[in-house]
Amino acid sequence: MSSINVNIKNSGKTYPIVLNLTDNALRFKQQIQEATRIPIERQKILLKSGQLNNNDTLISDLNLKNNQLIMVLGSPELNLPVAPVIDETAQEAQDIFEVPEPIGLVNLGNTCYLNSTIQSLNSIDLLKNELKKNKKFGAIGSNENLVYQLQNVFQSLDNTKQESVIPSQLVTSLRQSYPQFGERDDHGRFKQQDAEEVFSQLLNSLRSVLGEEFIENFTLNFKSIVKNIEDASDVQEKFESDLKLQCHITGQTNFLKTGLVESLTETIEKHSDKLGKNCQYEVSKRITKLPKVLTVQFVRFFWKTSTNKKSKILRKVTFPFQLDLSDLLEDEYKTSKIKTRDQLRSLEKDKLNEINDFKKLRKPQHETDKFLDETNKKYLEKYQTVYPSDLTKGENASSIYELTAVITHQGSSADSGHYQAFVKDKIDDTQWWRFNDDKVSIVDKERVEGLAGGGESDSALILIYKGFGLE
């Protein structure tokens, strides 16, 4: 076979192309330009192996299948001539403003649960910045050493000259600090573990090393009203905190917000001293402090006695890229958060208008990337001008959050399957990076939306949201 048929998908349209297997990637890009009118310098060609960048790569080396669907990102230039045009000046300029691509982590034997967690934590700038300035590192096997190894892996991931990072010392330190992650099966192989469990344990170690003041960036505070259903005078108040919100999934849960609301309201049975018997109590929680970094856990795993293992709830539950928690807040706390939220959204509208106006100019991709980077920085400063002056340590300024990372699970059981991470690009929020251990590829927002579940394919397990307007 000397040629192959593929289908290029861009902006909802599909373009059939015939590729000669002896041609290189540059010729492929020229054919895409001819079909879609997307200039070569704007094209982002998404393959299973990652983004196609090397123009010298042979088509025969791409392992394409006949009639394969290939996603291409980029906006067309309507006045572009059909003949291929290569602008060397633009290419040189692009090299000057080139954002390095992220790199992956090698799987050391069922360590995808840890790799996906590390990539998600690596997206949190305030954590990375705190680790860089912290000096509280010490003995082997301690929390200090585990955090030290985490810092080393973060630094290695930022060194994009490497093809991938082998986190062997971090894995060893994790198993020394938390022996459950060193469990082996009957064949002597390390068992698959739960990404949510390692995420929680790493936060505990960070709390131990970096202190309570730092962990406030992740901490939610709650006020609970506990009412006796049989005695209206029996009302109690409780105050507690947690490092995550949980979304319990029932047969009626279709949306994240629904699951969060239901998870903050429950009915429990406990003894009433006044009535001298066990009674049903209604517990209603409301948030009294929002953190800068919000962790949301889909409670997908449950213990199934018939199989004696953790099984998975496969139900589809959609989640938003921007999450507003105003209706989960205690009434007095809600007022100030809504005021700041509305101010931030007004500024966000101005930002989006600027970006849309610029994109209409159909500039080369390197100019667009530079404009987006500069615009993001400019509006980060503007957002901070409307922040309240009385924020507590680690507190989010408003009730809204932006999704920055997703940890997913593929399979039907927590003790098997595969974990991956999806992390939003630092500059272009329409672009996401998929971390499948050491394989890194680029995907669009539609792919991330598809992580809502509904089967044994990738389903969101942990969502990491960043407070709107924060770096």
C-alpha positions in Angstrom: 0.0 0.0 0.0 1.6 3.3 -1.1 -1.2 5.7 0.1 -3.8 6.0 2.9 -7.1 7.8 3.3 -7.6 10.0 6.4 -10.3 12.4 7.5 -9.3 15.8 8.9 -11.7 17.3 11.5 -11.7 21.0 12.2 -14.5 23.2 13.7 -17.1 20.5 13.2 -16.2 19.9 9.5 -14.5 16.9 8.0 -12.1 16.9 5.1 -10.9 13.7 3.4 -7.2 13.6 2.4 -5.2 11.0 0.5 -1.6 10.7 2.0 1.3 9.3 0.2 3.2 7.1 2.7 6.6 8.2 1.3 5.8 11.9 1.9 6.8 13.7 5.1 4.8 15.7 7.7 5.4 19.0 5.9 3.6 17.7 2.8 0.8 16.5 5.1 0.5 20.0 6.6 0.5 21.5 3.1 -2.4 19.2 2.2 -4.3 20.3 5.3 -3.7 23.9 4.4 -5.1 23.3 0.9 -8.2 21.5 2.2 -9.0 23.7 5.3 -7.2 27.0 4.5 -5.5 26.8 8.0 -2.0 28.2 7.5 0.8 25.7 8.4 2.0 27.8 11.3 -1.4 27.8 12.9 -2.0 24.0 12.6 -2.0 21.8 15.7 -2.3 18.2 14.5 -3.4 15.9 17.3 -2.4 12.2 17.0 -2.6 9.4 19.5 1.2 9.7 20.0 0.9 13.4 20.6 1.1 16.7 18.6 2.8 16.3 15.2 5.6 18.8 15.2 8.6 17.4 13.3 8.2 18.3 9.6 10.6 15.6 8.5 8.6 12.7 10.0 7.6 10.2 7.3 3.9 9.5 6.9 4.7 5.8 7.1 6.2 6.3 10.6 2.9 7.7 12.0 1.1 4.4 12.1 -2.1 5.8 10.7 -5.0 3.6 10.0 -7.1 3.8 6.8 -10.0 6.4 7.2 -8.6 7.5 10.6 -10.2 10.7 12.0 -7.5 13.3 12.9 -8.3 16.4 14.9 -6.6 19.6 13.8 -6.8 22.8 15.8 -6.4 26.2 14.2 -8.4 28.9 12.5 -8.6 29.2 8.7 -7.4 32.2 6.7 -10.2 32.8 4.1 -8.0 34.8 1.8 -5.2 32.2 1.8 -4.1 31.1 -1.6 -4.6 27.4 -2.3 -0.9 26.9 -3.1 1.2 26.1 0.0 3.0 29.0 1.5 5.8 28.7 4.0 6.6 31.9 5.8 10.2 31.5 7.1 10.1 34.9 8.9 7.0 33.8 10.8 8.6 30.5 11.6 11.6 32.3 13.1 9.3 34.6 15.1 7.4 31.5 16.4 10.7 30.0 17.6 11.3 33.1 19.7 7.9 32.8 21.5 7.6 29.0 21.8 5.9 27.6 24.8 7.6 24.4 25.9 5.5 21.3 25.8 5.1 19.4 29.1 6.6 15.9 29.6 5.4 12.7 31.2 6.3 10.3 34.0 7.4 6.7 33.5 5.1 4.0 34.9 7.1 1.9 37.3 4.6 -0.9 37.6 1.0 0.1 38.4 2.1 3.6 39.4 -0.3 5.5 37.0 -2.4 6.4 40.1 0.6 8.4 41.4 1.7 9.8 38.0 -1.7 11.3 37.3 -1.8 12.8 40.8 1.7 14.3 40.4 0.8 15.9 37.1 -2.4 17.4 38.6 -0.5 18.8 41.6 2.1 20.2 39.3 -0.5 22.4 37.8 -0.9 24.3 41.1 1.6 27.2 41.0 1.2 28.3 44.6 2.2 24.8 45.7 5.3 24.8 43.4 6.3 28.3 44.5 6.0 27.3 48.2 8.1 24.2 47.7 10.9 26.2 45.9 11.3 28.4 49.0 10.8 25.8 51.7 13.9 24.3 53.4 12.2 21.9 55.9 13.4 18.7 54.3 15.1 15.9 56.2 15.4 12.2 57.0 14.7 9.2 54.7 11.2 7.8 55.1 9.8 10.9 56.7 7.2 13.3 55.4 10.0 15.7 54.8 11.7 13.4 52.5 8.5 12.6 50.6 7.8 16.3 50.1 11.5 16.8 49.1 11.2 14.1 46.4 7.9 15.6 45.2 9.7 18.9 44.8 12.5 17.2 42.8 10.0 15.6 40.4 8.3 19.0 39.9 11.7 20.5 39.0 12.4 17.6 36.6 9.0 18.1 34.9 9.9 21.7 34.2 13.1 20.5 32.5 11.6 20.0 29.1 15.0 18.9 27.6 14.2 15.4 29.0 11.8 13.0 27.2 10.2 11.9 30.4 10.9 11.7 34.2 11.5 8.4 36.1 10.0 9.1 39.6 11.7 6.2 41.3 12.9 8.0 44.5 9.5 9.5 45.0 7.8 6.1 44.6 10.2 4.6 47.2 9.7 7.4 49.6 5.9 7.2 49.2 5.9 3.5 50.1 8.1 4.1 53.1 5.9 6.8 54.4 2.6 5.0 53.5 3.2 1.2 53.4 -0.2 0.5 51.9 1.1 1.8 48.5 3.7 -1.0 48.6 1.2 -3.8 48.7 1.9 -6.7 46.2 -0.3 -9.3 44.6 0.1 -13.1 44.7 2.6 -12.8 41.8 4.8 -10.3 43.7 3.8 -7.4 41.5 2.8 -4.0 43.0 -0.9 -3.6 43.2 -2.9 -0.9 41.6 -3.9 1.8 44.1 -6.6 4.5 44.4 -5.5 8.0 43.1 -7.8 9.7 45.5 -6.1 8.0 48.4 -2.6 9.0 47.3 -3.8 12.5 46.6 -5.1 12.8 50.2 -2.0 11.3 51.7 0.3 13.7 49.8 -1.8 16.6 51.0 -1.4 15.3 54.6 2.4 15.2 54.1 2.3 18.7 52.7 0.4 19.8 55.7 3.0 18.2 58.0 5.9 19.9 56.3 4.6 23.2 55.0 2.3 23.9 57.9 -1.3 24.8 58.6 -1.0 28.2 57.1 -0.1 26.8 53.7 -2.8 24.1 53.8 -5.4 26.8 54.3 -5.1 27.3 50.5 -6.9 23.9 50.2 -9.1 24.0 53.2 -12.9 24.4 53.3 -14.7 25.4 56.4 -18.3 24.3 57.1 -21.2 25.2 59.5 -23.6 22.4 60.1 -27.1 22.7 61.5 -28.3 19.4 63.1 -32.1 19.3 63.6 -34.1 16.6 65.4 -37.0 15.7 63.0 -39.1 14.7 66.0 -38.3 17.7 68.3 -38.0 21.2 66.7 -36.3 22.5 69.8 -33.4 20.1 69.5 -31.1 22.1 67.2 -27.3 22.0 67.3 -24.5 23.8 65.5 -21.2 22.2 64.4 -18.1 23.6 62.8 -15.7 21.5 60.8 -13.2 21.6 57.9 -12.1 19.4 55.0 -9.6 19.4 52.1 -12.2 18.5 49.5 -15.8 18.6 48.5 -17.5 15.3 47.7 -20.0 14.6 45.0 -22.0 11.5 45.9 -23.6 9.8 42.9 -27.1 8.4 43.1 -29.4 7.1 40.4 -30.7 10.7 39.8 -27.3 12.5 39.8 -26.6 14.0 36.3 -24.7 17.1 37.2 -21.8 17.9 39.6 -23.7 20.7 41.3 -26.6 18.4 42.1 -24.3 15.9 43.7 -22.5 18.6 45.7 -25.8 20.0 47.1 -27.0 16.5 48.0 -23.7 15.7 49.7 -24.1 18.7 52.0 -27.5 17.5 53.2 -28.1 14.1 54.9 -30.3 12.3 57.5 -28.6 10.5 60.3 -29.8 8.5 63.3 -28.5 9.4 66.8 -29.6 9.3 70.4 -31.7 12.2 71.8 -31.1 12.7 75.5 -34.3 14.8 75.8 -36.5 12.1 74.3 -34.5 9.2 75.6 -34.4 7.3 72.3 -32.7 7.2 68.9 -34.1 9.8 66.5 -33.7 10.9 62.9 -31.7 14.1 62.6 -31.4 16.3 59.4 -27.9 17.6 58.9 -27.5 20.6 56.6 -24.0 21.9 55.8 -23.1 25.3 54.4 -19.6 26.6 53.5 -18.2 29.4 55.6 -14.7 29.6 53.9 -13.7 28.9 50.3 -10.1 28.0 49.5 -7.9 29.2 46.7 -7.6 25.7 45.4 -10.7 23.6 45.4 -10.6 19.8 45.2 -13.8 17.9 44.2 -14.0 14.2 44.5 -16.5 12.1 42.6 -17.4 9.3 45.0 -17.4 6.6 42.3 -16.0 3.6 44.3 -17.9 1.5 46.8 -17.3 -1.8 48.5 -19.2 -4.6 46.7 -19.6 -7.6 49.0 -20.4 -10.1 46.3 -17.0 -9.5 44.6 -15.2 -8.4 47.8 -13.6 -5.5 46.0 -14.1 -1.8 45.3 -16.5 -1.4 42.4 -17.1 1.7 40.4 -20.3 3.8 39.7 -20.2 4.2 36.0 -23.0 6.9 35.8 -22.4 10.0 33.6 -22.1 13.1 35.7 -21.3 16.3 33.8 -19.1 19.0 35.4 -18.5 22.7 34.4 -15.2 24.4 33.4 -16.3 27.4 35.5 -17.9 26.4 38.9 -20.0 28.8 41.0 -20.5 27.7 44.6 -22.6 30.7 45.7 -25.6 28.5 46.5 -23.6 26.3 48.8 -22.5 29.1 51.0 -23.7 30.2 54.4 -26.1 33.2 53.9 -23.9 36.0 55.4 -20.8 34.7 53.7 -22.6 34.5 50.4 -23.2 38.2 50.1 -19.6 39.3 49.8 -18.7 36.5 47.5 -21.4 37.2 45.1 -20.4 40.9 44.9 -16.8 40.0 44.0 -18.0 37.3 41.6 -20.1 39.8 39.6 -17.2 42.3 39.4 -14.8 39.6 38.2 -17.3 38.4 35.6 -17.6 41.9 34.3 -13.8 42.0 33.8 -13.8 38.6 32.3 -16.3 39.7 29.7 -14.0 42.6 28.8 -11.1 40.1 28.4 -13.0 37.8 26.2 -14.1 40.7 24.0 -10.4 41.7 23.6 -9.4 38.1 22.7 -12.3 37.7 20.2 -11.4 41.0 18.5 -7.8 40.0 18.2 -8.7 36.5 16.8 -10.7 38.2 14.0 -7.4 39.6 12.7 -6.3 36.1 11.8 -2.8 36.6 13.1 -0.2 33.7 12.9 -0.3 31.3 15.8 2.9 32.6 17.5 1.4 36.1 17.6 -1.8 34.8 19.0 0.0 32.8 21.7 2.0 35.9 22.7 -1.2 38.1 22.7 -3.0 35.5 24.9 -0.1 35.4 27.3 0.1 39.2 27.7 -3.6 39.5 28.0 -3.8 36.9 30.7 -1.1 38.7 32.7 -2.8 42.0 32.3 -6.2 40.8 33.5 -4.7 38.9 36.5 -3.6 42.3 37.7 -7.1 43.8 37.0 -8.8 41.0 38.8 -6.8 41.6 42.0 -8.1 45.2 42.1 -11.6 44.1 43.0 -10.5 41.5 45.7 -11.8 42.3 49.2 -9.2 43.5 51.6 -10.3 41.3 54.5 -9.6 37.9 53.0 -8.3 35.3 55.4 -5.2 33.1 54.8 -5.8 30.9 51.7 -9.2 32.2 51.0 -10.7 32.6 47.5 -11.9 36.1 46.7 -15.2 35.1 45.1 -17.5 32.0 44.7 -16.2 31.1 41.2 -13.5 28.6 40.2 -11.8 27.6 36.9 -11.1 24.0 36.2 -7.4 23.4 35.8 -6.9 19.6 36.1 -8.8 16.3 36.0 -7.7 12.9 37.3 -9.6 10.1 35.5 -10.0 6.4 36.0 -10.6 3.8 33.2 -12.1 0.5 34.2 -14.7 -1.0 36.6 -12.8 -1.4 39.8 -10.4 0.7 41.9 -8.0 -2.2 42.2 -7.5 -2.4 38.5 -7.9 -0.1 35.4 -5.8 2.9 34.5 -5.4 6.5 35.7 -4.6 9.5 33.6 -4.5 13.3 34.1 -5.8 16.1 31.9 -4.3 19.6 32.6 -5.3 22.9 31.1 -2.7 24.7 29.1 -1.2 27.7 30.9 -1.9 30.1 28.0 -4.7 28.8 25.8 -7.7 27.5 27.9 -9.2 25.8 24.8 -6.2 23.4 24.9 -5.6 20.6 27.4 -2.7 18.2 27.9 -3.4 14.5 28.4 -0.8 12.7 30.6 -0.9 9.0 30.0 2.2 8.2 32.1 5.1 9.1 29.8 2.9 9.6 26.8 1.7 13.3 26.5 -0.7 14.5 23.9 -2.8 17.6 23.2 -6.6 17.5 23.3 -9.4 20.1 23.0 -12.2 21.0 25.5 -14.6 18.6 23.9 -12.4 15.7 24.9 -12.3 16.9 28.5 -16.1 17.3 28.5 -16.3 13.6 27.6 -14.7 12.6 30.9 -18.1 12.8 32.6 -18.3 9.0 32.6 -21.1 6.8 31.5 -19.1 3.6 31.0 -15.7 2.0 31.7 -13.8 4.5 29.7 -12.1 7.5 31.3 -14.3 9.0 34.0 -13.4 12.0 36.1 -12.5 11.0 39.7 -10.9 14.2 41.0 -11.4 17.7 39.8 -8.9 20.5 40.7 -10.4 24.0 40.5 -8.4 27.2 40.9 -10.0 30.4 42.4 -10.9 32.7 39.5 -8.4 35.4 38.9 -5.5 33.6 40.7 -2.2 32.8 39.1 
